[in-house]
Amino acid sequence: GIQVEQSPPDLILQEGANSTLRCNFSDSVNNLQWFHQNPWGQLINLFYIPSGTKQNGRLSATTVATERYSLLYISSSQTTDSGVYFCAVDTGFQKLVFGTGTRLLVSP
Amino acid sequence: ETGVTQSPTHLIKTRGQQVTLRCSSQSGHNTVSWYQQALGQGPQFIFQYYREEENGRGNFPPRFSGLQFPNYSSELNVNALELDDSALYLCASSKTGLNEQFFGPGTRLTVL
């Protein structure tokens, strides 16, 4: 099956810093989503981005489907950005395969 | 627009028991998927329901079963609970033709 790897696995930032999270996948995908999982377990949709670039406030994402990777950019990080970030891909059957996650801690 | 809801939020069971978890899909969504998230790992796909029938299954044994009702809500049933079934169970809904999935808050199951 498709493999989804995220890097880095852990990231510690000072408030106000910028960061880039990466998601590599091993096969063609129909769908790619980025999620933020808060401390209570809720998966919050950040981006639905099978290709191209999108921006939403301090967050933006780019997926280069031909090269099988996606990037999530977080600018001017805040303590509320802490949590685990997952990318998840769908190869065409609406079955999401999640990556290994990046655990982000933003300190004041 | 109502989001995905799940009940209960927490549940404690003993090994060998059976459990039923419930999910109401987001308004306008007709497809429901269930995921299991063990501690420290990413969610794993269990199965998906569309038009009240199972429409794809991950690598889970038959003691994991489900239902979808005419109003698109869904149940996940787990029989003969094992300690390793302790996890966060997440339900996601989507609309046919639109691939984006939206998740509920989850049910945290502890098996003792």
Interface residues (C-beta under 8 A of the other chain):
Chain A: N30 N31 Q33 F35 W40 G41 Q42 L43 N45 Y48 P50 F86 A88 D90 F93 Q94 K95 L96 V97 F98 G99 T100 G101
Chain B: T31 S33 Y35 Q37 Q41 G42 P43 Q44 F45 Q48 G56 G58 L88 L90 A92 S94 N99 E100 Q101 F102 F103 P105 G106 R108
